[in-house]
Amino acid sequence: MVDGDTYLTRPSVLAYIQRGGTPSRFARILATRMGIATVDALLEDASNVLVVWRHNRVQVADGAQLDPPADPSGETLGHVHRITFT
C-alpha cells in the first residue's frame, strides 16, 4: 500500500506464516528458554553442544554423544552431522 510518497509497512514473522498459525504460549516460552540456554552456553565458551528439548525441559546436549539422525533419502544428514560434530 502506498500513501502519498511513503510506503506503509508492518512486520510479520515468516515462520509462523508458513506454519499457518499464531505461536502458542508454550512456543513463545520454549523459544525464550532455548534462547537463554544458548546464550548461557556461549558465555560459558561451550563448544560442540546443541540446545534441545528433552525429557520435558530445555537441556544443553553434548554433540559428540548425539546419534546422527536417520536419513532415508541418502547420506546428507549423516554428512552434515560428521561436519558439525567432528
FISE-96832 format. One line per 4 residues: number of its first residue (from 0); their letters; for each residue x, y, z of N, C-alpha, C. Coordinates in Angstrom, 3 decimals, always signed. Example, Ala and Ser with C-alpha at 12.3 -4.5 7.8 and 13.67 -1.06 7.14 Angstrom:
2
0> AS> +13.190/-5.690/+7.800/+12.300/-4.500/+7.800/+13.200/-3.300/+7.800 | +12.850/-2.250/+7.080/+13.670/-1.060/+7.140/+12.900/+0.030/+7.870
This chain:
86
0> MVDG> +0.829/-1.162/+0.000/+0.000/+0.000/+0.000/+0.883/+1.238/+0.000 | +0.540/+2.204/-0.788/+1.302/+3.441/-0.861/+0.408/+4.582/-0.404 | +0.934/+5.417/+0.483/+0.197/+6.579/+0.989/+1.003/+7.808/+0.597 | +0.644/+8.443/-0.503/+1.437/+9.570/-0.996/+2.772/+9.064/-1.485
4> DTYL> +3.859/+9.588/-0.889/+5.205/+9.173/-1.271/+5.813/+8.186/-0.285 | +5.033/+7.704/+0.686/+5.578/+6.775/+1.678/+4.919/+5.411/+1.543 | +5.632/+4.395/+1.979/+5.097/+3.035/+1.992/+4.658/+2.709/+3.408 | +3.511/+2.125/+3.549/+3.034/+1.663/+4.842/+3.456/+0.208/+4.980
8> TRPS> +4.120/-0.117/+6.076/+4.604/-1.475/+6.281/+4.162/-1.981/+7.633 | +4.249/-3.270/+7.802/+4.023/-3.878/+9.098/+4.880/-5.132/+9.172 | +5.368/-5.482/+10.356/+6.235/-6.659/+10.484/+5.427/-7.951/+10.408 | +6.098/-9.008/+9.987/+5.483/-10.333/+10.007/+6.555/-11.357/+10.357
12> VLAY> +6.156/-12.418/+11.008/+7.062/-13.500/+11.367/+6.850/-14.610/+10.345 | +7.795/-14.741/+9.430/+7.645/-15.652/+8.304/+7.415/-17.097/+8.748 | +8.124/-17.555/+9.755/+7.995/-18.949/+10.176/+6.560/-19.286/+10.552 | +5.901/-18.386/+11.241/+4.531/-18.686/+11.655/+3.543/-18.486/+10.513
16> IQRG> +3.876/-17.644/+9.574/+3.035/-17.530/+8.388/+3.103/-18.834/+7.604 | +4.299/-19.396/+7.468/+4.456/-20.652/+6.741/+3.723/-21.787/+7.446 | +3.752/-21.800/+8.765/+3.062/-22.845/+9.514/+1.571/-22.582/+9.580 | +1.173/-21.351/+9.364/-0.237/-21.038/+9.298/-0.894/-20.798/+10.631
20> GTPS> -0.153/-20.345/+11.619/-0.795/-20.119/+12.903/-0.054/-19.131/+13.762 | -0.736/-18.667/+14.772/-0.136/-17.784/+15.769/+0.616/-18.648/+16.772 | +1.807/-18.222/+17.212/+2.552/-19.032/+18.172/+1.773/-19.176/+19.477 | +1.793/-20.375/+20.006/+1.127/-20.630/+21.279/+1.969/-20.078/+22.426
24> RFAR> +1.367/-20.025/+23.592/+2.107/-19.582/+24.777/+3.304/-20.507/+25.008 | +3.092/-21.819/+24.843/+4.180/-22.780/+25.018/+5.320/-22.505/+24.040 | +5.000/-22.254/+22.768/+6.032/-21.999/+21.761/+6.843/-20.754/+22.093 | +6.172/-19.714/+22.565/+6.879/-18.480/+22.933/+7.804/-18.697/+24.129
28> ILAT> +7.303/-19.399/+25.141/+8.117/-19.655/+26.333/+9.277/-20.578/+25.998 | +9.016/-21.617/+25.190/+10.081/-22.542/+24.797/+11.176/-21.811/+24.032 | +10.796/-20.965/+23.082/+11.786/-20.217/+22.307/+12.619/-19.317/+23.215 | +11.977/-18.693/+24.182/+12.704/-17.832/+25.121/+13.685/-18.643/+25.947
32> RMGI> +13.228/-19.761/+26.485/+14.109/-20.601/+27.318/+15.269/-21.181/+26.517 | +15.000/-21.587/+25.271/+16.083/-22.119/+24.437/+17.081/-21.014/+24.084 | +16.584/-19.806/+23.871/+17.475/-18.679/+23.613/+18.364/-18.380/+24.799 | +17.789/-18.409/+25.995/+18.559/-18.165/+27.212/+19.627/-19.249/+27.390
36> ATVD> +19.241/-20.521/+27.175/+20.207/-21.617/+27.304/+21.333/-21.484/+26.286 | +21.009/-21.030/+25.097/+22.020/-20.830/+24.061/+23.010/-19.746/+24.458 | +22.498/-18.623/+24.937/+23.381/-17.530/+25.362/+24.232/-17.968/+26.539 | +23.637/-18.673/+27.511/+24.415/-19.177/+28.649/+25.541/-20.093/+28.187
40> ALLE> +25.257/-20.981/+27.219/+26.293/-21.881/+26.698/+27.399/-21.090/+26.012 | +27.029/-20.064/+25.266/+28.036/-19.221/+24.617/+28.899/-18.497/+25.636 | +28.277/-17.979/+26.690/+29.029/-17.264/+27.731/+29.964/-18.189/+28.496 | +29.619/-19.479/+28.534/+30.480/-20.466/+29.197/+31.509/-21.056/+28.238
44> DASN> +31.600/-20.491/+27.029/+32.521/-20.977/+25.987/+32.307/-22.443/+25.647 | +31.083/-22.907/+25.735/+30.780/-24.293/+25.376/+30.928/-24.461/+23.866 | +31.417/-25.598/+23.469/+31.510/-25.897/+22.043/+31.014/-27.317/+21.825 | +30.637/-27.613/+20.592/+30.138/-28.928/+20.232/+28.921/-29.322/+21.068
48> VLVV> +28.023/-28.346/+21.283/+26.802/-28.603/+22.045/+25.582/-28.193/+21.227 | +24.443/-28.684/+21.650/+23.186/-28.392/+20.977/+22.125/-28.170/+22.046 | +21.381/-27.076/+21.953/+20.295/-26.818/+22.883/+19.083/-27.598/+22.388 | +18.534/-28.454/+23.261/+17.448/-29.351/+22.871/+16.322/-29.329/+23.892
52> WRHN> +15.135/-29.784/+23.465/+14.009/-30.031/+24.358/+13.960/-31.542/+24.579 | +14.301/-31.975/+25.785/+14.370/-33.403/+26.072/+13.883/-33.650/+27.491 | +13.092/-34.679/+27.679/+12.536/-35.018/+28.990/+11.763/-33.841/+29.591 | +11.007/-33.169/+28.738/+10.150/-32.051/+29.140/+10.911/-30.865/+29.742
56> RVQV> +12.114/-30.646/+29.268/+12.852/-29.453/+29.696/+13.944/-29.117/+28.689 | +14.405/-27.889/+28.736/+15.487/-27.432/+27.856/+16.805/-27.925/+28.439 | +17.615/-28.532/+27.591/+18.912/-29.036/+28.021/+19.975/-28.657/+26.991 | +21.210/-28.616/+27.438/+22.344/-28.426/+26.538/+22.992/-29.793/+26.386
60> ADGA> +22.892/-30.374/+25.189/+23.380/-31.727/+24.930/+24.775/-31.678/+24.321 | +25.588/-32.630/+24.696/+26.926/-32.776/+24.128/+26.784/-33.339/+22.715 | +27.237/-32.598/+21.736/+27.097/-33.000/+20.343/+27.799/-34.296/+20.009 | +28.885/-34.596/+20.699/+29.635/-35.818/+20.415/+28.853/-37.057/+20.823
64> QLDP> +27.911/-36.921/+21.747/+27.142/-38.071/+22.223/+25.832/-38.268/+21.462 | +25.509/-37.368/+20.558/+24.268/-37.485/+19.803/+24.447/-38.448/+18.638 | +23.453/-39.275/+18.424/+23.465/-40.165/+17.269/+23.138/-39.358/+16.025 | +23.751/-39.683/+14.899/+23.356/-38.992/+13.679/+21.906/-39.333/+13.352
68> PADP> +21.161/-38.383/+12.853/+19.761/-38.669/+12.527/+19.635/-39.639/+11.364 | +18.553/-40.370/+11.349/+18.296/-41.273/+10.224/+18.036/-40.448/+8.980 | +18.575/-40.883/+7.860/+18.407/-40.148/+6.610/+17.922/-41.112/+5.535 | +16.610/-41.263/+5.403/+16.101/-42.228/+4.434/+16.391/-41.854/+2.985
72> SGET> +16.736/-40.592/+2.724/+16.953/-40.174/+1.337/+18.416/-40.248/+0.920 | +19.286/-40.705/+1.762/+20.696/-40.791/+1.404/+21.566/-40.517/+2.612 | +22.723/-39.935/+2.383/+23.671/-39.697/+3.464/+23.784/-38.224/+3.825 | +22.883/-37.391/+3.372/+23.005/-35.952/+3.567/+23.077/-35.563/+5.037
76> LGHV> +22.108/-36.010/+5.851/+22.103/-35.612/+7.252/+23.282/-36.199/+8.013 | +23.665/-37.428/+7.686/+24.844/-38.016/+8.314/+26.098/-37.231/+7.977 | +26.186/-36.755/+6.744/+27.325/-35.939/+6.325/+27.351/-34.615/+7.093 | +26.207/-33.987/+7.223/+26.121/-32.736/+7.995/+26.521/-32.994/+9.441
80> HRIT> +26.074/-34.101/+10.013/+26.432/-34.442/+11.400/+27.938/-34.611/+11.533 | +28.564/-35.307/+10.581/+30.016/-35.502/+10.650/+30.762/-34.178/+10.547 | +30.316/-33.284/+9.677/+30.962/-31.984/+9.534/+30.802/-31.157/+10.796 | +29.618/-31.204/+11.380/+29.307/-30.355/+12.522/+29.960/-30.842/+13.798
84> FT> +29.971/-32.151/+14.045/+30.399/-32.658/+15.349/+31.711/-33.422/+15.327 | +32.501/-33.276/+14.270/+33.824/-33.915/+14.279/+34.903/-32.929/+13.992
